[in-house]
């Protein structure tokens, strides 16, 4: 039963990592849209595009960092189980 719960925990961790990326991009696009709408109405669509690119870059960095950390944790646990 412990193996099934650890598999489920790994799956949840994977979805959390993917969700962080997606919500980071969506959040940055939303900030860009709000700035375009209320601060710089004449700058359309460049503010939103810029924030979307920043969201992809920052989200991608975070995704790679979290995925590498999860991979190291998985590899460490796996090596302890093997004789």
C-alpha positions, -999 to 999 in steps of 0.1 A, spaced: 0 0 0 29 24 6 40 21 -30 6 32 -43 6 62 -19 41 73 -30 31 69 -66 1 91 -60 22 116 -41 47 118 -71 18 123 -95 4 151 -74 38 167 -72 41 165 -110 7 182 -114 16 209 -89 48 216 -109 29 219 -141 2 240 -125 28 264 -112 40 270 -147 5 274 -162 -8 297 -134 24 318 -136 19 324 -173 -18 331 -169 -11 354 -140 15 374 -159 -8 377 -189 -36 390 -166 -12 416 -151 -3 427 -187 -39 429 -197 -48 450 -166 -19 473 -173 -30 477 -209 -65 484 -200 -60 509 -171 -25 523 -173 -13 523 -210 -44 519 -232 -25 529 -263 2 503 -259 -20 474 -270 -10 445 -274 27 449 -265 24 452 -228 4 420 -226 28 402 -250 58 414 -230 42 401 -197 33 368 -215 69 363 -225 81 372 -190 56 346 -176 69 319 -199 105 326 -191 99 328 -153 75 299 -153 99 278 -174 128 285 -151 106 276 -121 94 244 -139 129 232 -147 141 240 -111 112 222 -95 114 192 -119 151 188 -113 146 189 -76 118 163 -78 139 141 -100 168 143 -75 145 134 -47 131 104 -66 166 92 -76 178 95 -40 148 75 -27 152 49 -54 189 43 -47 182 38 -10 158 10 -19 181 -9 -42 206 -33 -25 
